[in-house]
Amino acid sequence: MRYAITSFRGEAPAVHDRALPDNFAVLAENASFTTGILEPINTAATVATLIADAKTIFQFDGQWLSWATDVDAARAPVAASRLYYTGDGAPKVRQGATVYPLALPAPVSAPAVSNLSAPDPATLESCAFVYTHVTTLGEESPPSPVSSLLDTSPGVLVRIDGFAAVPTGRGIVSRRIYRSVTSASGATGFYFVAEIAVAVTSFDHDIMVLPLGEALASSDYDPPPDTMIGLTSLPNGMMAAFSGKDVYFCEPWRPHAWPEKYVLTMDHPVVGLCAFGSYLAVLTSGNPYIIQGTHPDSMATEKLDDSVPCLSRAGIVDIGMAALFPSTEGLMQISPNGIQNLTRSVFTRRQWQGFSPESIAAERRGANYLFLRTVNAYTSYFGGDATGWLSTPDTLDAGGAVWPIIAPGLDPVSVPMLVGGAAGSAFGEQQLGEIVQDGNAVYFVRSTVAAPLSIHNDPLSGDVFMLGQDKRSILRWDDSSSSVATARWRTKRLTTPFPVSFSVLLVKTDRPLVGGDSFAVRVFANGSLAGTITRANVPCRLHARLAEEWEIEIESSIPVVAVTIAQSVNEAMGAAA
């Protein structure tokens, strides 16, 4: 009789460890399984150090930006290199090293208008004027109040002056003047006259010399509310954000303008937004919504039937054609096909809530959900009916370890590792983890290589960066130039129909062990340590022991291809050949 494990996956604590597939684990730590083998990840490397404490980080134009609050930042849907962000007071825009308020207010007073000569009564017409502010970024404000009506005629110079003082701190460099025209049907619109520098105090217009240009486009360019947060980019030059129950959309390709006519109101307060494909997921404290459209004036809203509250804005992640977010039941996936609990087969409701999902912050790593949570204390155990923590050393090949013994059900406040029985280890010390979608399989992998405060995915490089516990160190996750972490992987309880004596263990690695490698494999029989192996790629003898339940725990800094436990050398070699 033998067990041979030739592919590896992570944890699924919702499944009793007797019922797990053989290649799933009750403990998977600091490892990647994307190629089917057990590969240790690299540790994190410090790539930058901030000069002030931070909570949010963002890489932009080759430099690290940081804020002491929860900030949502998005690159601009414009040609220039700009960054728009919310969460740091009122919404803002950054270009280069200069930061402006995103709101561009309209001029506060109407212009004064007058004729510089007497108009011709035979061609008399009435007109009015407005003006707008224009910034160094090419943004145009809503128009000023309308001037008083002026009776004039073609060929008469009309002087426009009396402009309001320009607000400071918004980069306003010029004014655009518009003149009204009334059509034969009685409709009145404003058309471009001229653009003048803010230093110019008046402008004289002769419509015969300077014909009117394009129509005024910014008449409904409302500024965003100061309370707007959750900024995200959409296709077709759109951006979206929210305040309370209201979802706002900017004018396409005009991220400074947020017309009130585009506002959509939800039934429940909005927690966060996530754009995927041409869809926008609106995640609330109740039912989620899916919004779709190519222009803000034609957005279609669908309210999903399920009441699935989003518990953490920082935990919302776009993974391509779906959005992931933490809810009360698990990690939810929302897509054009609806909503599903992605972790239904991975965590029970009780296990998931033990993660403090309201504290989750996450980022995308490929199709995976890399997340961290706030840790207060040991809060839960995963799976099974462990009989306790072992304290009796029984070593082979100079290995082994001593573990404190604790009665079942008590919180192991200072236990380094749970090694016995069926329960997964206490999760209280774990801060960072990853939920992996691997084909049709979903599983969990934990990590101890970093204990960050926040996560940032740089879409330009695909790298994941983290803010260290000191609030200033920026770390690159799984850095290829860093040292290799030691992976830990523990099998399910391998149960035989009757007591057997497995006497040989063979662990295959993808290269020979060399000095500096970390490698140890422990075998447990009926919950007791039966031996520790520190050699790879050769059959290793175990002490003879009859047992019905066997477990294997691997600690390795090199990739492990397969592990076989058997009753004879020939059996082990045949299974691993």
Helices and strands as residue ranges (DSSP letters): E 2-5, E 25-29, E 31-32, E 39-40, E 45-49, E 56-60, E 63-67, E 72-75, E 82-86, E 92-95, E 98-101, E 112-115, G 121-123, E 125-127, E 129-135, E 150-152, E 158-161, E 172-182, E 188-197, E 202-205, E 229-233, E 239-243, E 246-249, G 260-262, E 264-265, E 270-276, E 279-284, E 289-292, G 296-298, E 300-303, G 313-315, E 317-318, E 323-326, E 331-335, E 338-341, H 349-353, G 357-359, E 361-365, E 368-372, E 432-438, E 441-447, E 454-457, E 464-467, E 473-476, E 487-491, E 494-500, E 504-509, E 519-525, E 528-533, E 540-541, E 547-556, E 560-566, H 569-576
